Amino acid sequence: MKVQKIKAAGGVLFRFNNSLAEILLIQRNGFWDLPKGKVENGESIEEAALREVVEETGVEPVSIRSYLCETYHEYSQDGEKFGKTTYWYLIDTDNFRGETSPQQDEGITKTDWVHLKKAFTIAHFDNLKEVIGKANKVLYK
C-alpha cells in the first residue's frame, strides 16, 4: 500500500509562572496532545505552526522562539495509509494570562497550562514526550 506524505507543523506553547515553564496542552479525542496541523498550500512551515497554535488554543499573540525537531508517524484512515512529518517549534506567548479557547470543531475539548515535568508524564504519544524534552532543554539551558 502506497503511503501518502503529509507535512504538518506544531508548537510547544510556553509561558513562565514563578520562574517555572508551563506549556499549553490540548485534549483532543480524549488524549493530551500539542497543537499542530497540516501545512496549507502557499504557507511556510513556520506560518503553519503559528496559525495552528492560534486556531487550536485561541492564544495570541504568539511568536517562534526556536525550532525544536521533527517527528514522523504513520497511520491509516479510511483504507488509506499516511506518513506525517511534523515540524515542531518552541512558541512564545509573551506570558499570556488570558482565557484559552479550544477549537471544538477539531475535537479539542480542553486546554491546560501544565508544568513541563507533568506535561512529559501526561502527554499521550511517545513522540510528544520527545518534543517536550527538547523544549525543556531549550528553556533550561
C-alpha positions as CSV (number, residue, x, y, z in Angstrom):
1,M,0.0,0.0,0.0
2,K,1.3,3.4,-1.0
3,V,2.0,5.9,1.8
4,Q,0.7,9.4,1.2
5,K,3.1,12.0,2.6
6,I,1.7,14.8,4.8
7,K,3.6,17.8,6.0
8,A,2.5,19.3,9.3
9,A,3.7,21.9,11.8
10,G,3.1,22.5,15.5
11,G,4.3,24.1,18.6
12,V,5.1,23.9,22.2
13,L,3.4,27.0,23.5
14,F,5.1,28.2,26.8
15,R,4.9,30.8,29.5
16,F,6.7,31.2,32.8
17,N,4.9,31.0,36.1
18,N,7.1,31.8,39.2
19,S,10.2,31.1,37.0
20,L,8.9,27.6,36.1
21,A,8.0,26.9,32.5
22,E,4.4,25.8,31.7
23,I,3.2,24.6,28.4
24,L,-0.3,24.5,27.0
25,L,-1.6,21.0,26.3
26,I,-4.7,20.4,24.4
27,Q,-7.1,17.5,24.9
28,R,-8.1,16.1,21.6
29,N,-10.3,12.9,21.3
30,G,-9.5,12.2,25.0
31,F,-5.7,12.4,24.6
32,W,-3.4,15.1,25.8
33,D,-1.6,16.5,22.8
34,L,0.2,19.5,21.4
35,P,-1.3,21.9,18.9
36,K,-0.4,21.0,15.3
37,G,-1.9,20.7,11.8
38,K,-1.3,20.4,8.1
39,V,0.7,22.9,6.2
40,E,-1.6,24.6,3.7
41,N,-0.6,25.4,0.1
42,G,1.5,28.6,-0.2
43,E,2.2,28.6,3.5
44,S,5.6,28.2,5.1
45,I,6.1,25.6,7.8
46,E,6.7,28.4,10.4
47,E,3.5,30.2,9.3
48,A,1.6,26.9,9.6
49,A,2.9,26.3,13.1
50,L,1.9,29.7,14.3
51,R,-1.6,29.5,12.6
52,E,-2.3,26.1,14.1
53,V,-1.3,27.1,17.6
54,V,-3.6,30.2,17.5
55,E,-6.5,28.3,15.9
56,E,-6.4,25.3,18.3
57,T,-5.8,27.3,21.5
58,G,-7.1,30.8,21.0
59,V,-3.8,32.2,22.4
60,E,-2.3,35.2,20.7
61,P,-0.1,37.0,20.0
62,V,2.5,34.2,19.5
63,S,6.0,34.1,18.1
64,I,8.5,31.4,17.3
65,R,11.4,31.3,19.8
66,S,13.3,28.4,18.1
67,Y,13.0,25.3,16.0
68,L,12.9,22.1,18.1
69,C,12.8,19.0,15.9
70,E,10.7,16.9,13.6
71,T,8.7,13.8,14.2
72,Y,7.3,11.1,11.9
73,H,4.5,8.7,12.3
74,E,2.3,6.6,10.0
75,Y,-1.4,5.9,10.4
76,S,-4.3,4.5,8.4
77,Q,-7.6,6.3,7.8
78,D,-10.5,5.3,5.5
79,G,-8.4,2.5,4.0
80,E,-5.5,4.7,3.1
81,K,-2.1,4.9,4.7
82,F,-0.5,8.2,5.6
83,G,3.0,9.2,6.7
84,K,3.1,12.5,8.6
85,T,6.2,14.6,9.2
86,T,5.6,17.3,11.8
87,Y,8.0,20.2,12.3
88,W,8.0,21.4,15.9
89,Y,8.8,24.9,17.2
90,L,9.1,26.4,20.7
91,I,6.4,29.2,20.7
92,D,6.4,32.2,23.0
93,T,3.1,33.6,24.3
94,D,4.6,36.7,25.9
95,N,3.5,35.2,29.2
96,F,-0.2,35.1,28.1
97,R,-2.6,35.2,31.0
98,G,-6.0,35.4,29.2
99,E,-8.6,32.7,28.6
100,T,-7.9,30.0,26.0
101,S,-10.5,28.8,23.6
102,P,-10.2,25.2,22.4
103,Q,-11.0,24.6,18.8
104,Q,-14.0,22.3,19.3
105,D,-14.7,21.6,15.7
106,E,-11.2,19.9,15.6
107,G,-12.2,17.6,18.5
108,I,-10.3,19.8,21.1
109,T,-12.4,19.8,24.3
110,K,-10.0,21.2,26.8
111,T,-6.7,23.1,27.2
112,D,-4.5,23.2,30.3
113,W,-1.3,25.0,31.3
114,V,0.9,22.3,32.7
115,H,4.5,22.4,34.2
116,L,7.0,20.8,31.9
117,K,7.7,17.8,34.1
118,K,4.0,17.0,34.4
119,A,3.4,17.5,30.7
120,F,6.1,15.0,30.0
121,T,4.2,12.4,32.1
122,I,0.7,13.0,30.7
123,A,1.4,13.6,27.0
124,H,-0.2,10.6,25.4
125,F,2.2,9.8,22.5
126,D,5.9,9.0,22.8
127,N,6.9,11.3,20.0
128,L,5.3,14.2,22.0
129,K,7.4,13.3,25.0
130,E,10.5,13.7,22.8
131,V,9.3,17.1,21.6
132,I,8.5,18.2,25.2
133,G,12.0,17.0,26.3
134,K,13.6,19.1,23.6
135,A,11.6,22.2,24.7
136,N,12.8,21.6,28.2
137,K,16.4,21.6,27.1
138,V,16.0,24.9,25.2
139,L,14.1,26.6,28.1
140,Y,16.6,25.5,30.8
141,K,19.9,25.5,29.0
